[in-house]
Amino acid sequence: MTPPDRDSDNRRAQLIKGLAEMALLAVLRDGPRYGLELLERLHQDAGLAVADGTIYPLLHRLERGGRIVSDWRTETDNGRPRKYYSLTPSGRAELVAMLDEWRALRRKLDRLTDGGPR
Amino acid sequence: MTHPAEIATARDAHRLAAYLRDLRWALSALPASDRDEIVAETRSHLLDRVAAGAALDSALAALGDARDYARPFVDSYRRHAALAHGRTREQLALVGERIASSARAAWTALLLILLWAPGLALAGTAIVKLRHPEIAGLWVGPRRLFVGTIDDPTLARELLGFWIFPVAVVALVAAWILTRRLLAAAVRRLGAAR
């Protein structure tokens, strides 16, 4: 792999990581979810192919930062406990701030790429 | 040997146990409660993947090597602990490890060197001044200003005299305070970038 390819991969990975964090908090806005459920929602609904090995460290970091909390629940489908994550008030506030930033950035990029009025 | 209903073969049960054992080992820097939680959640994830029809090998491959998978957990814990307890040595180690891969870490290291250079030069010169007061100090000559010793004291004028002692202490204390702030900010930003 040539260095420009690697740079491009790194940029893409960083961008997806930031977007994944926002999308993950947005999914949790609807209610508690466990890791695999979050992965599938991100993949199916947002087209974000977050790696299995990436989501759990991200959840761990968000939990350590107080954005989300977790609890183990035993579901009826298989009787095994799963770790469910929910938004905290701080996570909800962070999501609102991230969405504001994202919308402002998207508007500017749309104007730039579509050549519309500034 | 008994194993979860989702795991159909003894080979898979063995592979799962081996992966979780490697993961536990790779997470040994974490407190036991965190380690147990991560291992339990990883096990739950793998069993869910297999229950949904995936082969255990592909579910393991998707997580990656246990050591690589463990690394971000460990890094995050070390950053958090270094910040929460204000441990300068740990913060310095984290910045040091990232010098080659992070411009922020490299700039922080450079700034730290610049921060400590005057204080250390003054302190070293002050120690020499205890034994050789006539040749050690802060000198201003025809072309330059420097801290240290001089062979011929008639060629330059010494500015501080024995004030070099308190000035050195102030410079070192200031460097220490700024180091603490700079390191904490750098470690916080290094964490945000991951």
Contacts between the chains, C-beta under 8 A, distances in Angstrom:
chain1	res1	chain2	res2	distance
A	14	B	193	7.8
A	34	B	44	7.7
A	35	B	41	6.6
A	35	B	44	8.0
A	35	B	45	5.6
A	36	B	45	5.7
A	36	B	48	4.9
A	36	B	49	7.0
A	51	B	62	6.7
A	51	B	64	7.6
A	52	B	45	7.0
A	52	B	49	7.8
A	52	B	59	7.4
A	52	B	62	4.0
A	52	B	63	5.0
A	53	B	62	6.8
A	53	B	63	4.5
A	53	B	64	4.2
A	53	B	68	7.2
A	53	B	69	4.8
A	56	B	38	7.2
A	56	B	41	6.4
A	56	B	42	7.0
A	56	B	45	7.3
A	56	B	69	8.0
A	56	B	73	7.8
A	57	B	69	7.9
A	57	B	72	3.6
A	57	B	73	5.5
A	57	B	76	6.7
A	60	B	38	7.1
A	60	B	72	7.9
A	60	B	73	5.7
A	60	B	76	6.3
A	61	B	72	7.7
A	61	B	76	5.0
A	61	B	191	7.8
A	61	B	194	7.9
A	64	B	76	6.4
A	64	B	77	7.8
A	64	B	80	5.5
A	72	B	40	7.9
A	78	B	5	7.9
A	78	B	6	7.9
A	78	B	51	6.5
A	80	B	4	7.7
A	80	B	44	6.3
A	80	B	47	6.5
A	81	B	40	7.8
A	81	B	44	6.9
A	82	B	44	5.3
A	82	B	48	7.5
A	83	B	37	7.3
A	83	B	40	7.5
A	83	B	41	4.7
A	83	B	44	6.7
